[in-house]
């Protein structure tokens, strides 16, 4: 596999300059990229624009962008302008650009946060890719048919999956040093309640160590309590959606959280914590909670827990939750949709390009540890998330991950249990106001209750009342209406 070093990039840029005026040349250290076709040579090169999320703005982006363009221009006669946006600002920025009719080419999208996939498709923001995909067969073949099916709305594909682990399992992340020190038998931890003796041991014997932090999402949508993501109980043949906040299961959960908080297990500022990664990096958090337990994940958590080894303790079976958490769409206003999809084909099928976008330049942003395995250089000036950029399963492994990590990831994706209504997508446009109001109510009450920092007997009734005032009943009625209609199309109701 080719690696991108300083000398190679300089050579490529020189070759590219010569190629545009004379003939192609050979890249140092490997074969040159496939030359543009004669028809491409007659075309004027186009510049694509690509918006995507980051969690830290890369200061060395120009160097990586230059290297990317040196790679792609000989292949598709196009360059790309990389336009990262901090994740928390992405949704508003994208809404503004789409409302203004800007003609950018590519945009990250998802079912969560600022991705707003379903709504934007239904509003006509993105291009139907079905016809274009016939012209990019390598891209179509790079991912299982199940992934493409998951992206469909109204029977059409509207985005390219950034293929990664698509099966989610929940469980605890425990620092191995404490497991070893106190001879903890993790095989006995089968439920959330089973972690309590571990938390007690840490509380009693490790001053300065937080037994558990980041526990506010341990209920999530209620999977461990028998709820589907859509809000119905999985064993309900009528698929009746309920407000999980009003259920006995939720009340039991927050009552336990309250007990844990009063015993000193839960981080005292969990309700207002916005920098959990920074807290974990101190190494002072003994136990964490994770909803995406994946092959090789323990290695990724090493640095996140202050360079301490961790052990995954899974307490749920994997469920295929699909590819909607990260995709790339083509703007309907794009002037170059074919070139945009050609770029996505390269990213998702050619490891050199995928790695360049995800990890930057060898020797500057990462070091090669062994074949296909790297170690990122701290504070190098370039950071991106592979799961945002494209097909993670063709990218580098991180130091410590097993060589078969991607093979196991694919096996997990294909073997995981399918959710009850796989393929269903909710359009929240009819209840957009209610959804905004409910989001505000959730932000006001949920973390406080789920961290155990307030009395459930006092605040749960207030939470439920606030939901009622915000329109929860109308919201659920619309959910039920759409789900029932979809179930009929699937002969499930």
C-alpha positions as CSV (number, residue, x, y, z in Angstrom):
1,X,0.0,0.0,0.0
2,X,1.3,3.4,-0.9
3,X,2.1,5.9,1.9
4,X,2.1,9.7,1.4
5,X,5.4,11.3,2.5
6,X,6.7,14.8,1.9
7,X,9.0,13.8,-0.9
8,X,6.3,11.9,-2.7
9,X,3.8,14.7,-2.5
10,X,6.4,17.2,-3.9
11,X,7.2,14.8,-6.7
12,X,3.5,14.3,-7.5
13,X,2.9,18.0,-7.7
14,X,5.8,18.4,-10.0
15,X,4.6,15.6,-12.2
16,X,1.1,17.0,-12.3
17,X,2.4,20.4,-13.4
18,X,4.4,18.7,-16.2
19,X,1.5,16.4,-17.1
20,X,-0.8,19.4,-17.7
21,X,1.6,20.8,-20.3
22,X,3.3,17.7,-21.6
23,X,3.2,14.1,-20.7
24,X,2.6,12.0,-17.5
25,X,5.4,10.9,-15.3
26,X,5.9,8.2,-12.8
27,X,5.4,8.8,-9.1
28,X,8.3,8.1,-6.8
29,X,8.0,4.9,-4.9
30,X,5.1,3.4,-6.9
31,X,3.0,3.5,-10.0
32,X,1.4,6.8,-11.1
33,X,-2.3,7.2,-10.7
34,X,-4.3,6.1,-13.8
35,X,-4.0,8.9,-16.4
36,X,-7.1,10.8,-17.4
37,X,-8.8,9.6,-20.5
38,X,-8.5,11.5,-23.8
39,X,-12.0,12.8,-23.3
40,X,-11.1,14.0,-19.8
41,X,-8.0,15.7,-21.2
42,X,-10.2,17.8,-23.4
43,X,-12.4,18.8,-20.5
44,X,-11.7,21.7,-18.3
45,X,-10.9,20.5,-14.8
46,X,-13.6,21.1,-12.3
47,X,-13.4,22.0,-8.6
48,X,-15.8,20.1,-6.3
49,X,-16.8,21.5,-2.9
50,X,-17.3,19.1,0.1
51,X,-18.7,19.9,3.5
52,X,-18.3,17.5,6.4
53,X,-18.1,17.5,10.2
54,X,-15.0,17.6,12.3
55,X,-14.5,17.9,16.1
56,X,-11.3,19.8,15.9
57,X,-10.5,22.2,13.0
58,X,-7.4,20.9,11.1
59,X,-4.8,23.7,10.8
60,X,-2.7,21.7,8.3
61,X,-5.7,21.2,5.9
62,X,-4.1,22.9,2.9
63,X,-1.2,20.3,2.8
64,X,-3.6,17.4,2.9
65,X,-5.9,19.0,0.3
66,X,-3.0,19.5,-2.1
67,X,-2.0,15.9,-1.7
68,X,-5.6,14.8,-2.3
69,X,-5.9,16.8,-5.4
70,X,-2.6,15.6,-6.7
71,X,-4.0,12.1,-6.4
72,X,-7.5,12.6,-7.8
73,X,-7.0,15.0,-10.7
74,X,-5.2,12.6,-13.0
75,X,-7.9,10.1,-12.3
76,X,-11.1,12.1,-12.7
77,X,-10.0,15.5,-14.0
78,X,-11.3,17.2,-10.9
79,X,-10.1,18.7,-7.6
80,X,-11.9,19.1,-4.3
81,X,-12.1,21.9,-1.9
82,X,-12.4,20.4,1.6
83,X,-14.8,22.4,3.8
84,X,-14.8,21.0,7.4
85,X,-17.3,22.4,9.9
86,X,-17.3,21.8,13.6
87,X,-20.0,19.2,14.3
88,X,-22.1,21.4,16.7
89,X,-22.4,24.1,14.0
90,X,-23.0,21.8,11.1
91,X,-26.8,21.6,11.0
92,X,-27.4,25.4,11.1
93,X,-24.7,26.0,8.5
94,X,-26.1,23.4,6.2
95,X,-29.6,24.7,6.6
96,X,-28.5,28.2,5.7
97,X,-26.6,27.1,2.6
98,X,-29.5,24.9,1.3
99,X,-32.0,27.6,1.9
100,X,-29.8,30.0,-0.1
101,X,-29.6,27.5,-3.0
102,X,-25.8,27.3,-2.9
103,X,-24.4,24.9,-5.5
104,X,-21.8,23.0,-3.5
105,X,-21.3,19.4,-4.4
106,X,-21.0,17.0,-1.5
107,X,-22.3,17.1,2.1
108,X,-22.0,14.7,5.1
109,X,-25.4,13.6,6.3
110,X,-26.9,11.3,8.9
111,X,-30.1,10.6,10.9
112,X,-28.7,12.4,13.9
113,X,-27.5,15.8,14.8
114,X,-27.0,18.3,12.0
115,X,-27.2,15.5,9.4
116,X,-31.1,15.6,9.2
117,X,-31.0,13.1,6.4
118,X,-34.7,12.2,6.0
119,X,-36.0,15.7,6.1
120,X,-33.5,17.0,3.7
121,X,-34.2,14.3,1.2
122,X,-38.0,14.9,1.4
123,X,-37.3,18.7,0.9
124,X,-35.4,17.9,-2.3
125,X,-32.0,18.9,-1.0
126,X,-30.1,15.9,-2.3
127,X,-29.8,14.2,-5.6
128,X,-31.3,10.7,-6.4
129,X,-28.2,8.6,-7.0
130,X,-29.8,5.5,-8.7
131,X,-28.9,6.4,-12.3
132,X,-25.5,7.7,-11.4
133,X,-24.6,4.6,-9.5
134,X,-24.8,2.6,-12.6
135,X,-21.8,4.5,-13.9
136,X,-19.8,3.8,-10.8
137,X,-19.9,0.0,-10.5
138,X,-16.9,-0.2,-8.1
139,X,-18.6,2.0,-5.7
140,X,-21.8,0.0,-5.8
141,X,-19.9,-3.2,-5.2
142,X,-17.8,-1.8,-2.4
143,X,-20.6,-2.2,0.2
144,X,-23.2,-4.9,0.8
145,X,-26.7,-4.5,-0.7
146,X,-28.1,-4.2,2.8
147,X,-26.2,-0.9,3.2
148,X,-27.6,0.6,0.1
149,X,-31.1,-0.5,1.0
150,X,-30.8,1.2,4.3
151,X,-30.2,4.6,2.6
152,X,-33.4,4.3,0.6
153,X,-36.3,6.7,0.9
154,X,-39.3,6.2,-1.4
155,X,-37.4,3.3,-3.0
156,X,-34.4,5.4,-4.1
157,X,-30.8,5.9,-2.9
158,X,-30.0,9.4,-1.8
159,X,-26.6,9.1,-0.2
160,X,-23.4,7.0,-0.2
161,X,-22.8,5.2,3.1
162,X,-19.5,5.9,4.9
163,X,-19.3,2.2,5.6
164,X,-18.1,1.2,9.1
165,X,-19.4,-0.9,12.0
166,X,-23.1,-0.9,11.6
167,X,-24.0,-3.3,14.4
168,X,-24.3,-1.8,17.9
169,X,-23.9,-3.6,21.2
170,X,-24.0,-2.0,24.6
171,X,-21.9,-2.5,27.7
172,X,-19.3,-1.2,30.1
173,X,-15.7,-0.1,29.5
174,X,-13.6,-0.9,32.5
175,X,-10.0,0.1,33.1
176,X,-8.0,-3.2,33.2
177,X,-5.7,-2.1,36.0
178,X,-8.7,-2.1,38.4
179,X,-9.9,-5.5,37.1
180,X,-6.5,-6.9,37.8
181,X,-6.0,-5.2,41.1
182,X,-9.3,-6.4,42.6
183,X,-9.7,-9.7,40.7
184,X,-12.9,-8.6,39.2
185,X,-14.7,-11.4,37.3
186,X,-16.2,-9.6,34.4
187,X,-18.0,-12.7,33.2
188,X,-20.5,-12.2,36.0
189,X,-21.5,-8.7,34.7
190,X,-24.6,-9.5,32.6
191,X,-26.8,-6.5,33.4
192,X,-26.3,-2.9,34.3
193,X,-27.1,-3.7,37.9
194,X,-24.2,-6.2,38.0
195,X,-21.7,-3.4,37.8
196,X,-22.7,-2.0,41.2
197,X,-20.2,-4.1,43.3
198,X,-17.4,-2.9,41.0
199,X,-18.4,0.7,41.6
200,X,-18.5,0.1,45.3
201,X,-15.0,-1.4,45.3
202,X,-13.6,1.7,43.4
203,X,-15.5,4.1,45.7
204,X,-14.1,2.4,48.9
205,X,-10.5,1.9,47.8
206,X,-9.5,4.4,45.1
207,X,-9.6,8.0,46.4
208,X,-9.5,10.5,43.5
209,X,-11.0,8.0,41.0
210,X,-14.5,8.4,39.7
211,X,-16.3,5.1,39.7
212,X,-18.4,5.9,36.6
213,X,-18.9,8.9,34.4
214,X,-21.0,9.5,31.3
215,X,-23.8,7.3,32.6
216,X,-26.7,9.6,31.5
217,X,-27.1,7.7,28.2
218,X,-27.4,4.3,29.8
219,X,-31.2,4.2,29.1
220,X,-30.7,5.4,25.5
221,X,-34.0,4.6,23.7
222,X,-34.6,1.7,26.1
223,X,-33.1,-1.2,24.1
224,X,-32.1,-3.1,27.3
225,X,-35.6,-2.7,28.6
226,X,-37.3,-4.2,25.5
227,X,-38.0,-1.1,23.5
228,X,-37.3,-0.5,19.8
229,X,-35.7,2.8,18.7
230,X,-39.1,3.9,17.4
231,X,-40.7,3.6,20.9
232,X,-42.7,0.4,20.8
233,X,-42.0,-2.7,22.8
234,X,-40.3,-5.2,20.6
235,X,-42.7,-8.0,21.7
236,X,-45.8,-5.9,20.9
237,X,-47.5,-7.3,17.8
238,X,-49.4,-4.0,17.4
239,X,-46.3,-1.9,17.3
240,X,-47.9,0.7,19.7
241,X,-45.5,3.6,20.3
242,X,-45.4,4.9,23.8
243,X,-43.6,7.7,25.6
244,X,-40.8,5.7,27.3
245,X,-40.4,8.5,29.9
246,X,-43.9,7.5,31.3
247,X,-43.1,3.8,31.5
248,X,-42.2,1.8,34.7
249,X,-39.0,0.8,33.0
250,X,-37.7,4.4,32.8
251,X,-38.8,5.2,36.3
252,X,-36.9,2.1,37.6
253,X,-33.8,3.2,35.7
254,X,-33.7,6.8,37.1
255,X,-34.5,5.5,40.6
256,X,-31.4,3.3,40.4
257,X,-29.3,6.2,39.0
258,X,-30.4,8.3,42.0
259,X,-29.3,5.5,44.4
260,X,-25.9,5.3,42.7
261,X,-25.5,9.1,42.8
262,X,-26.3,9.2,46.5
263,X,-23.7,6.4,47.1
264,X,-21.1,8.4,45.3
265,X,-20.6,6.2,42.3
266,X,-21.7,8.7,39.6
267,X,-19.6,11.7,38.7
268,X,-21.2,14.6,40.5
269,X,-21.3,16.8,37.4
270,X,-22.6,14.2,35.0
271,X,-25.8,16.2,34.4
272,X,-23.9,19.2,33.1
273,X,-20.8,17.4,31.7
274,X,-20.0,18.5,28.2
275,X,-16.3,17.4,28.1
276,X,-16.5,13.7,28.9
277,X,-13.6,12.9,26.6
278,X,-11.4,15.4,28.4
279,X,-12.4,13.9,31.8
280,X,-11.7,10.3,30.6
281,X,-8.3,11.4,29.3
282,X,-7.2,12.1,32.8
283,X,-7.3,8.4,33.6
284,X,-9.5,9.1,36.6
285,X,-12.7,7.4,35.3
286,X,-12.8,3.7,36.2
287,X,-15.9,2.7,34.3
288,X,-17.6,4.1,31.2
289,X,-20.7,3.2,29.2
290,X,-20.6,2.5,25.5
291,X,-23.3,1.8,22.9
292,X,-20.9,0.9,20.0
293,X,-18.8,-2.1,21.1
294,X,-16.9,-3.0,18.0
295,X,-13.9,-5.1,17.0
296,X,-10.8,-3.2,17.8
297,X,-12.6,-0.7,19.9
298,X,-10.6,-1.4,23.1
299,X,-7.5,-0.2,21.4
300,X,-9.2,3.1,20.4
301,X,-10.4,3.5,24.0
302,X,-6.8,3.2,25.3
303,X,-5.9,6.8,24.6
304,X,-9.4,8.0,25.6
305,X,-8.9,6.6,29.1
306,X,-5.6,8.3,29.8
307,X,-3.4,5.6,28.1
308,X,-4.8,2.9,30.3
309,X,-5.8,-0.5,28.9
310,X,-9.5,-1.1,29.0
311,X,-11.8,-4.2,28.8
312,X,-15.1,-4.3,27.0
313,X,-17.9,-5.9,29.0
314,X,-20.8,-6.4,26.6
315,X,-24.3,-6.9,28.1
316,X,-26.4,-6.8,25.0
317,X,-26.5,-8.7,21.7
318,X,-25.4,-6.9,18.6
319,X,-28.2,-5.3,16.6
320,X,-27.8,-4.1,13.0
321,X,-28.6,-0.4,13.3
322,X,-27.7,0.4,9.8
323,X,-25.6,2.9,7.9
324,X,-27.7,6.1,8.5
325,X,-25.3,7.4,11.2
326,X,-22.8,8.6,8.5
327,X,-23.2,9.1,4.8
328,X,-22.3,11.5,2.0
329,X,-24.9,13.0,-0.2
330,X,-24.7,15.0,-3.5
331,X,-26.4,18.4,-3.4
332,X,-29.2,18.7,-5.9
333,X,-27.8,22.0,-7.0
334,X,-24.4,20.5,-7.8
335,X,-23.1,21.4,-11.3
336,X,-20.9,18.3,-11.4
337,X,-22.8,15.4,-9.9
338,X,-21.0,12.7,-12.0
339,X,-17.6,14.0,-10.9
340,X,-18.8,14.1,-7.3
341,X,-19.8,10.5,-7.4
342,X,-16.6,9.6,-9.2
343,X,-14.7,11.1,-6.3
344,X,-16.8,9.1,-3.8
345,X,-16.0,6.0,-5.8
346,X,-12.3,6.7,-5.4
347,X,-12.6,7.4,-1.7
348,X,-14.6,4.2,-1.0
349,X,-12.5,1.8,-3.1
350,X,-8.9,3.1,-3.0
351,X,-7.2,2.8,0.4
352,X,-4.5,5.4,-0.5
353,X,-7.0,8.1,-0.9
354,X,-9.2,7.1,2.0
355,X,-6.2,7.0,4.3
356,X,-4.9,10.4,3.1
357,X,-8.3,12.0,3.9
358,X,-8.6,10.2,7.2
359,X,-5.1,10.4,8.6
360,X,-3.1,12.9,6.5
361,X,0.5,12.6,5.3
362,X,2.9,9.9,6.5
363,X,5.7,11.3,8.7
364,X,3.8,14.5,9.4
365,X,0.5,13.4,10.7
366,X,1.1,9.7,11.4
367,X,3.8,7.1,11.6
368,X,3.6,3.6,10.0
369,X,4.0,1.0,12.7
370,X,3.7,-2.1,10.5
371,X,1.9,-3.1,7.3
372,X,-1.5,-1.2,7.2
373,X,-1.1,-0.1,10.9
374,X,-0.3,3.4,12.0
375,X,0.2,5.6,15.0
376,X,-1.2,9.1,14.9
377,X,1.2,12.0,15.7
378,X,-0.2,14.1,18.5
379,X,-0.9,17.8,17.7
380,X,0.2,17.2,14.1
381,X,-2.2,19.8,12.7
382,X,-4.5,17.3,10.9
383,X,-7.4,15.4,12.4
384,X,-10.4,13.8,10.7
385,X,-12.7,10.9,11.5
386,X,-12.4,8.0,9.1
387,X,-16.1,7.2,9.7
388,X,-17.0,10.7,8.3
389,X,-14.8,10.5,5.2
390,X,-15.7,7.1,3.6
391,X,-15.3,3.4,3.8
392,X,-13.5,2.7,7.1
393,X,-13.0,-1.0,6.2
394,X,-10.3,-0.1,3.7
395,X,-8.5,2.3,6.0
396,X,-5.5,1.9,8.2
397,X,-5.7,0.0,11.5
398,X,-4.6,1.8,14.7
399,X,-1.6,0.5,16.6
400,X,-2.7,-2.5,18.7
401,X,-5.7,-3.5,16.6
402,X,-5.7,-7.0,15.3
403,X,-5.0,-7.6,11.6
404,X,-8.5,-9.1,11.2
405,X,-10.3,-6.2,12.8
406,X,-12.0,-5.2,9.5
407,X,-12.9,-8.8,8.7
408,X,-14.5,-9.2,12.1
409,X,-16.3,-5.9,11.6
410,X,-17.9,-7.0,8.4
411,X,-18.8,-10.4,9.9
412,X,-20.5,-8.5,12.8
413,X,-22.4,-6.3,10.4
414,X,-23.8,-9.2,8.4
415,X,-24.6,-11.5,11.4
416,X,-26.2,-9.0,13.7
417,X,-29.9,-9.2,14.4
418,X,-32.0,-6.9,12.3
419,X,-34.3,-4.4,14.2
420,X,-38.0,-5.0,14.0
421,X,-38.8,-2.3,11.5
422,X,-35.5,-2.1,9.5
423,X,-35.9,0.3,6.6
424,X,-38.5,2.5,8.2
425,X,-37.7,6.3,8.4
426,X,-39.7,8.9,10.2
427,X,-40.4,12.3,8.6
428,X,-40.6,14.8,11.4
429,X,-41.6,17.7,9.2
430,X,-45.3,17.6,10.2
431,X,-44.3,17.9,13.9
432,X,-41.3,20.1,13.5
433,X,-42.4,22.6,16.1
434,X,-43.3,19.9,18.6
435,X,-39.9,18.2,18.0
436,X,-38.1,21.4,18.7
437,X,-40.1,22.0,21.9
438,X,-39.5,18.4,23.1
439,X,-35.8,18.7,22.4
440,X,-35.7,21.7,24.7
441,X,-37.7,19.9,27.4
442,X,-35.3,16.9,27.1
443,X,-32.3,19.1,27.5
444,X,-33.9,20.6,30.6
445,X,-34.8,17.4,32.4
446,X,-33.3,14.2,31.0
447,X,-29.6,14.5,32.0
448,X,-30.5,15.7,35.5
449,X,-32.8,12.7,36.0
450,X,-30.6,10.2,34.3
451,X,-27.5,11.3,36.2
452,X,-29.3,10.8,39.5
453,X,-28.6,14.3,40.6
454,X,-32.2,15.2,41.3
455,X,-35.1,13.4,43.1
456,X,-37.2,11.4,40.6
457,X,-40.2,11.7,42.8
458,X,-40.1,15.5,42.3
459,X,-38.7,15.9,38.8
460,X,-40.1,13.0,36.8
461,X,-43.7,14.4,37.1
462,X,-42.4,17.8,36.0
463,X,-40.6,16.2,33.1
464,X,-43.8,14.4,32.0
465,X,-45.9,17.5,32.4
466,X,-43.4,19.6,30.4
467,X,-43.5,16.9,27.6
468,X,-47.3,17.1,27.5
469,X,-47.2,20.9,27.2
470,X,-44.6,20.6,24.4
471,X,-46.8,18.4,22.3
472,X,-45.6,14.8,23.1
473,X,-49.0,13.3,22.4
474,X,-49.3,14.9,18.9
475,X,-45.7,13.9,18.2
476,X,-46.4,10.2,19.1
477,X,-49.6,10.2,17.1
478,X,-47.7,11.4,14.0
479,X,-45.1,8.7,14.6
480,X,-47.7,6.0,14.9
481,X,-49.5,7.2,11.8
482,X,-46.4,7.0,9.7
483,X,-45.3,3.7,11.2
484,X,-48.7,2.1,10.6
485,X,-48.6,3.2,7.0
486,X,-45.2,1.8,6.5
487,X,-46.1,-1.5,8.2
488,X,-49.0,-1.9,5.8
489,X,-46.6,-1.6,2.8
490,X,-44.5,-4.4,4.4
491,X,-47.6,-6.6,5.1
492,X,-46.8,-6.4,8.8
493,X,-50.1,-4.9,9.8
